Amino acid sequence: MDHSSNQLLPLETLRAFDAAARTGSFSAAAER
């Protein structure tokens, strides 16, 4: 993955991805 592209993502997307990584499930993160 190109780290430079990460800066182009909206903060909300990054936070959502972080929540999914913490819970280990995107569906679980979406319910929050």
N, C-alpha and C positions, 0 to 999 in steps of 0.2 A: 504493500500500500504506500502511496506517495504521501508523506507527512504534510507536504505543503498544501495538499488538497483539503486536509482537515480544517484548515483555517477558513475555507470557503463555506463550510457548513454553518447554518444558523445555530445560535446557542441552544435553542429549544431542541433541535435535532440531536445535538451533542449530549444534552441532559437526558433526553429520552433514551439514547443509546447507552448512556452510563447507567440509567435505571435498569435497563434490560440486562446489562452485564452484571449488575449487582444481584438481581433477582434470578438471573440465569434463564429467564424466559421473557420474550417480548410480550406475550399475552398477559403475563402477570404484571408487567410494568405498565401496560396499557390500562389495566383496571385501577391503577392508582390515581 
